[in-house]
Amino acid sequence: MNRVGWIHSALQAEHDTGTGHPECASRVQAIEDRLTSSGLVDCLELSEPEALPVDALEAVHDPEHGARIRAAAEAGQSCVDSVDMPISAGSYGAGLMAAGAAVAGVDQVLRAGCDSTFVTTRPPGHHAEVNLAGGFCLFNNVALAARHAQAEHGLKRVAIVDWDVHHGNGTQHLFEDDPNVFYASLHQFPHYPGTGARDERGLGEGEGATLNCPQDPGSGDAEWLGAFEGELLPSLESFRPELVFVSAGFDAHARDPLSATLLTTEAYGQMTRALLQVARTLTGHGLVSLLEGGYDLEGLASSTAAHVQSLLED
């Protein structure tokens, strides 16, 4: 069995999105309950993260981005930047904790000897732009983690595989001119946020380091796994990264209310196993996996458990 870390902080529940909002603290609780009831928690190395220092946000965000979110939270605003970014008094601190957890996931794999790690980052991050929150995302957790791997661990080439049903516009835009960060996304299209067309391949020196594999509404395991194994993984192998991140959204599940795709729980296990095998061959490490979306609690819990079980398997 592989050494797999789980980085989780109860403080992220202080990000209160209001009654009935799909991105709620119950999501992380559902994951915790399923990992516990299944016995998987006993196989994981649980760590409590520290909040990311404020100045570390500047690795991907403008300095005023964090200051604006802090001011909005302290002023009691109900949202920041857009109506789809609800906040509460605890949101700024929770956002820094999620970002700190993402960075800790890198350290757990590259410094502490875990094969892979799963991080319950909440709020999620892949829609956050350089100076704009939105799509339930305050800070771009996976982008901050990728820059940490480069700056603190001396890696040059890293890859981010995003299988959230919504395209990670923030992550793509943050890295689209960088030839050393490969961003690959499998997502429903057309769908929120409207980006992620196949011809979006990066800009300037980064052209070709972005891969979008858009999937039609109504697509399911056959279509997603076909694109994943037939297009995404070969492109990842050609890029030859030194570390592989996963923006692990589970909202392409057939039960999810925010998508029109039909993935099964088993598909997430299959994608994880295939990606893990490639990552180990290329990098000598497993995966740094960060939670993104997933809004049906049963679909989220079962898919996360399948993902974690696959990370544990030899």
DAFENBEL-V830471 format. One record per residue. N is the residue number from 1. RES is the residue in three letters. SS is DSSP state (2 for helix, 1 for strand, 0 for the rest). NEAR is the number of other C-alpha atoms within 8 Angstrom. D_CENTER is the distance of its C-alpha to the mean C-alpha in whole Angstrom. Layout:
n & res & ss & near & d_center
N & RES & SS & NEAR & D_CENTER
N & RES & SS & NEAR & D_CENTER
This chain:
n & res & ss & near & d_center
1 & MET & 0 & 5 & 24
2 & ASN & 0 & 10 & 21
3 & ARG & 0 & 11 & 20
4 & VAL & 1 & 14 & 17
5 & GLY & 1 & 14 & 16
6 & TRP & 1 & 12 & 14
7 & ILE & 1 & 15 & 13
8 & HIS & 0 & 12 & 14
9 & SER & 0 & 10 & 16
10 & ALA & 2 & 5 & 18
11 & LEU & 2 & 7 & 19
12 & GLN & 2 & 15 & 15
13 & ALA & 2 & 9 & 17
14 & GLU & 2 & 11 & 20
15 & HIS & 0 & 15 & 17
16 & ASP & 0 & 12 & 20
17 & THR & 0 & 10 & 19
18 & GLY & 0 & 7 & 22
19 & THR & 0 & 4 & 24
20 & GLY & 0 & 4 & 23
21 & HIS & 0 & 7 & 20
22 & PRO & 0 & 5 & 17
23 & GLU & 0 & 10 & 14
24 & CYS & 0 & 9 & 16
25 & ALA & 2 & 10 & 17
26 & SER & 2 & 7 & 18
27 & ARG & 2 & 12 & 14
28 & VAL & 2 & 9 & 14
29 & GLN & 2 & 8 & 17
30 & ALA & 2 & 12 & 17
31 & ILE & 2 & 12 & 15
32 & GLU & 2 & 8 & 17
33 & ASP & 2 & 8 & 20
34 & ARG & 2 & 11 & 19
35 & LEU & 2 & 11 & 19
36 & THR & 2 & 10 & 22
37 & SER & 2 & 7 & 24
38 & SER & 0 & 7 & 23
39 & GLY & 0 & 8 & 24
40 & LEU & 2 & 12 & 21
41 & VAL & 2 & 8 & 20
42 & ASP & 2 & 6 & 23
43 & CYS & 2 & 8 & 22
44 & LEU & 1 & 10 & 19
45 & GLU & 1 & 8 & 20
46 & LEU & 1 & 8 & 19
47 & SER & 1 & 8 & 18
48 & GLU & 0 & 8 & 18
49 & PRO & 0 & 11 & 16
50 & GLU & 0 & 8 & 18
51 & ALA & 0 & 11 & 17
52 & LEU & 0 & 12 & 17
53 & PRO & 0 & 8 & 20
54 & VAL & 2 & 7 & 20
55 & ASP & 2 & 6 & 22
56 & ALA & 2 & 7 & 18
57 & LEU & 2 & 14 & 17
58 & GLU & 2 & 8 & 19
59 & ALA & 2 & 7 & 17
60 & VAL & 0 & 11 & 15
61 & HIS & 0 & 12 & 17
62 & ASP & 0 & 10 & 21
63 & PRO & 2 & 9 & 22
64 & GLU & 2 & 7 & 23
65 & HIS & 2 & 11 & 20
66 & GLY & 2 & 11 & 19
67 & ALA & 2 & 8 & 23
68 & ARG & 2 & 8 & 23
69 & ILE & 2 & 11 & 20
70 & ARG & 2 & 9 & 22
71 & ALA & 2 & 8 & 26
72 & ALA & 2 & 11 & 24
73 & ALA & 2 & 15 & 23
74 & GLU & 2 & 8 & 27
75 & ALA & 0 & 7 & 29
76 & GLY & 0 & 8 & 28
77 & GLN & 0 & 10 & 26
78 & SER & 0 & 8 & 24
79 & CYS & 1 & 12 & 22
80 & VAL & 0 & 13 & 21
81 & ASP & 0 & 8 & 21
82 & SER & 0 & 8 & 21
83 & VAL & 0 & 7 & 22
84 & ASP & 0 & 8 & 18
85 & MET & 0 & 14 & 17
86 & PRO & 1 & 12 & 19
87 & ILE & 0 & 14 & 20
88 & SER & 0 & 14 & 22
89 & ALA & 0 & 11 & 24
90 & GLY & 0 & 11 & 21
91 & SER & 2 & 12 & 18
92 & TYR & 2 & 11 & 19
93 & GLY & 2 & 10 & 19
94 & ALA & 2 & 15 & 16
95 & GLY & 2 & 14 & 14
96 & LEU & 2 & 13 & 15
97 & MET & 2 & 15 & 15
98 & ALA & 2 & 16 & 11
99 & ALA & 2 & 16 & 11
100 & GLY & 2 & 13 & 13
101 & ALA & 2 & 19 & 12
102 & ALA & 2 & 15 & 9
103 & VAL & 2 & 13 & 12
104 & ALA & 2 & 11 & 14
105 & GLY & 2 & 16 & 12
106 & VAL & 2 & 13 & 13
107 & ASP & 2 & 9 & 16
108 & GLN & 2 & 12 & 16
109 & VAL & 2 & 15 & 16
110 & LEU & 2 & 9 & 18
111 & ARG & 0 & 7 & 21
112 & ALA & 0 & 7 & 21
113 & GLY & 0 & 8 & 21
114 & CYS & 0 & 12 & 19
115 & ASP & 0 & 11 & 18
116 & SER & 1 & 15 & 14
117 & THR & 1 & 15 & 12
118 & PHE & 1 & 14 & 10
119 & VAL & 1 & 14 & 9
120 & THR & 0 & 13 & 9
121 & THR & 0 & 15 & 8
122 & ARG & 0 & 13 & 10
123 & PRO & 0 & 13 & 10
124 & PRO & 0 & 15 & 7
125 & GLY & 0 & 14 & 7
126 & HIS & 0 & 15 & 6
127 & HIS & 0 & 15 & 10
128 & ALA & 0 & 17 & 11
129 & GLU & 1 & 14 & 14
130 & VAL & 0 & 10 & 16
131 & ASN & 0 & 9 & 19
132 & LEU & 1 & 9 & 17
133 & ALA & 0 & 15 & 15
134 & GLY & 1 & 13 & 15
135 & GLY & 0 & 9 & 13
136 & PHE & 0 & 13 & 12
137 & CYS & 1 & 14 & 11
138 & LEU & 0 & 14 & 13
139 & PHE & 0 & 14 & 11
140 & ASN & 0 & 17 & 9
141 & ASN & 2 & 15 & 7
142 & VAL & 2 & 14 & 6
143 & ALA & 2 & 11 & 9
144 & LEU & 2 & 14 & 11
145 & ALA & 2 & 13 & 10
146 & ALA & 2 & 10 & 11
147 & ARG & 2 & 10 & 14
148 & HIS & 2 & 11 & 15
149 & ALA & 2 & 11 & 15
150 & GLN & 2 & 12 & 18
151 & ALA & 2 & 8 & 20
152 & GLU & 2 & 6 & 20
153 & HIS & 2 & 8 & 20
154 & GLY & 0 & 7 & 22
155 & LEU & 0 & 10 & 20
156 & LYS & 0 & 7 & 20
157 & ARG & 0 & 12 & 18
158 & VAL & 1 & 15 & 14
159 & ALA & 1 & 14 & 12
160 & ILE & 1 & 13 & 9
161 & VAL & 1 & 11 & 9
162 & ASP & 1 & 14 & 7
163 & TRP & 0 & 12 & 8
164 & ASP & 0 & 17 & 8
165 & VAL & 0 & 14 & 11
166 & HIS & 0 & 9 & 11
167 & HIS & 0 & 16 & 11
168 & GLY & 0 & 12 & 9
169 & ASN & 2 & 13 & 12
170 & GLY & 2 & 12 & 11
171 & THR & 2 & 15 & 10
172 & GLN & 2 & 10 & 13
173 & HIS & 2 & 8 & 15
174 & LEU & 2 & 11 & 14
175 & PHE & 2 & 10 & 15
176 & GLU & 0 & 14 & 17
177 & ASP & 0 & 11 & 20
178 & ASP & 0 & 9 & 19
179 & PRO & 0 & 11 & 20
180 & ASN & 0 & 9 & 19
181 & VAL & 1 & 11 & 15
182 & PHE & 1 & 15 & 14
183 & TYR & 1 & 14 & 12
184 & ALA & 1 & 13 & 12
185 & SER & 1 & 15 & 11
186 & LEU & 1 & 16 & 13
187 & HIS & 1 & 14 & 13
188 & GLN & 1 & 16 & 16
189 & PHE & 0 & 11 & 19
190 & PRO & 0 & 7 & 20
191 & HIS & 0 & 7 & 18
192 & TYR & 0 & 7 & 16
193 & PRO & 0 & 8 & 16
194 & GLY & 0 & 8 & 18
195 & THR & 0 & 7 & 17
196 & GLY & 0 & 14 & 16
197 & ALA & 0 & 9 & 20
198 & ARG & 0 & 9 & 21
199 & ASP & 0 & 5 & 23
200 & GLU & 0 & 9 & 20
201 & ARG & 0 & 12 & 20
202 & GLY & 0 & 11 & 20
203 & LEU & 0 & 8 & 23
204 & GLY & 2 & 6 & 25
205 & GLU & 2 & 7 & 25
206 & GLY & 2 & 14 & 21
207 & GLU & 0 & 12 & 22
208 & GLY & 0 & 8 & 21
209 & ALA & 0 & 15 & 18
210 & THR & 1 & 14 & 16
211 & LEU & 1 & 13 & 16
212 & ASN & 1 & 13 & 16
213 & CYS & 1 & 13 & 17
214 & PRO & 1 & 12 & 18
215 & GLN & 1 & 11 & 19
216 & ASP & 0 & 9 & 21
217 & PRO & 0 & 10 & 22
218 & GLY & 0 & 7 & 23
219 & SER & 0 & 13 & 21
220 & GLY & 1 & 10 & 21
221 & ASP & 2 & 11 & 20
222 & ALA & 2 & 7 & 23
223 & GLU & 2 & 9 & 21
224 & TRP & 2 & 12 & 18
225 & LEU & 2 & 11 & 19
226 & GLY & 2 & 10 & 21
227 & ALA & 2 & 11 & 19
228 & PHE & 2 & 11 & 17
229 & GLU & 2 & 10 & 20
230 & GLY & 2 & 9 & 22
231 & GLU & 2 & 9 & 20
232 & LEU & 2 & 12 & 17
233 & LEU & 2 & 11 & 18
234 & PRO & 2 & 9 & 21
235 & SER & 2 & 8 & 20
236 & LEU & 2 & 11 & 17
237 & GLU & 2 & 10 & 20
238 & SER & 2 & 6 & 22
239 & PHE & 2 & 8 & 20
240 & ARG & 0 & 9 & 20
241 & PRO & 0 & 13 & 17
242 & GLU & 0 & 11 & 18
243 & LEU & 1 & 13 & 14
244 & VAL & 1 & 14 & 12
245 & PHE & 1 & 14 & 8
246 & VAL & 1 & 12 & 6
247 & SER & 1 & 15 & 3
248 & ALA & 1 & 12 & 5
249 & GLY & 0 & 13 & 6
250 & PHE & 0 & 17 & 10
251 & ASP & 0 & 15 & 12
252 & ALA & 0 & 16 & 14
253 & HIS & 1 & 15 & 16
254 & ALA & 0 & 11 & 19
255 & ARG & 0 & 7 & 20
256 & ASP & 0 & 13 & 17
257 & PRO & 0 & 7 & 19
258 & LEU & 0 & 6 & 17
259 & SER & 0 & 12 & 17
260 & ALA & 0 & 12 & 20
261 & THR & 0 & 14 & 19
262 & LEU & 1 & 12 & 20
263 & LEU & 1 & 12 & 18
264 & THR & 0 & 10 & 19
265 & THR & 2 & 11 & 18
266 & GLU & 2 & 8 & 19
267 & ALA & 2 & 10 & 17
268 & TYR & 2 & 13 & 14
269 & GLY & 2 & 13 & 16
270 & GLN & 2 & 9 & 18
271 & MET & 2 & 10 & 15
272 & THR & 2 & 11 & 13
273 & ARG & 2 & 10 & 17
274 & ALA & 2 & 9 & 18
275 & LEU & 2 & 9 & 15
276 & LEU & 2 & 11 & 16
277 & GLN & 2 & 9 & 19
278 & VAL & 2 & 10 & 19
279 & ALA & 2 & 14 & 16
280 & ARG & 2 & 10 & 19
281 & THR & 2 & 7 & 22
282 & LEU & 2 & 10 & 21
283 & THR & 2 & 12 & 19
284 & GLY & 0 & 7 & 21
285 & HIS & 0 & 10 & 18
286 & GLY & 0 & 15 & 15
287 & LEU & 1 & 14 & 12
288 & VAL & 1 & 14 & 9
289 & SER & 1 & 13 & 7
290 & LEU & 1 & 15 & 4
291 & LEU & 1 & 13 & 5
292 & GLU & 0 & 14 & 4
293 & GLY & 0 & 12 & 8
294 & GLY & 0 & 14 & 11
295 & TYR & 0 & 14 & 14
296 & ASP & 0 & 10 & 17
297 & LEU & 2 & 10 & 17
298 & GLU & 2 & 7 & 19
299 & GLY & 2 & 16 & 17
300 & LEU & 2 & 16 & 14
301 & ALA & 2 & 11 & 16
302 & SER & 2 & 10 & 17
303 & SER & 2 & 13 & 14
304 & THR & 2 & 11 & 12
305 & ALA & 2 & 12 & 16
306 & ALA & 2 & 12 & 16
307 & HIS & 2 & 11 & 13
308 & VAL & 2 & 10 & 14
309 & GLN & 2 & 10 & 18
310 & SER & 2 & 11 & 17
311 & LEU & 2 & 14 & 16
312 & LEU & 2 & 11 & 19
313 & GLU & 0 & 7 & 21
314 & ASP & 0 & 4 & 23
